[in-house]
């Protein structure tokens, strides 16, 4: 069984940074990703 988790690392007025991981039940890491998103408000 694979487990996907994600969390927000930092969130400010104009920028959001997050990470995601895919692991198995024993904790072995299969994938790791980060994302940086610019927040544009009207």
C-alpha positions in Angstrom: 0.0 0.0 0.0 1.4 3.4 -0.9 0.5 6.5 1.1 0.5 10.0 -0.3 0.9 13.0 2.0 1.2 16.7 1.4 1.7 19.8 3.5 2.1 23.5 3.2 5.6 24.6 4.1 5.0 28.3 4.0 2.1 30.5 3.0 2.4 34.3 2.7 0.3 37.0 1.1 1.7 36.4 -2.4 3.5 33.0 -2.3 2.7 29.5 -1.2 5.3 26.6 -0.9 4.2 23.0 -0.4 5.6 19.5 -0.5 4.3 16.0 -1.2 5.6 12.6 -0.5 4.7 9.0 -1.5 5.8 6.3 1.0 4.9 2.7 1.8 3.7 1.4 5.1 7.3 0.9 6.3 8.2 4.5 5.5 10.3 3.9 2.4 10.2 7.0 0.3 9.2 6.5 -3.4 8.6 10.1 -4.5 9.2 13.6 -3.2 8.1 16.9 -4.8 7.9 20.6 -3.9 5.8 23.3 -5.5 6.1 27.1 -5.3 2.9 29.0 -6.4 2.4 32.7 -6.8 -0.9 33.9 -5.4 -2.5 36.6 -7.6 -5.4 38.4 -6.0 -7.9 40.6 -7.8 
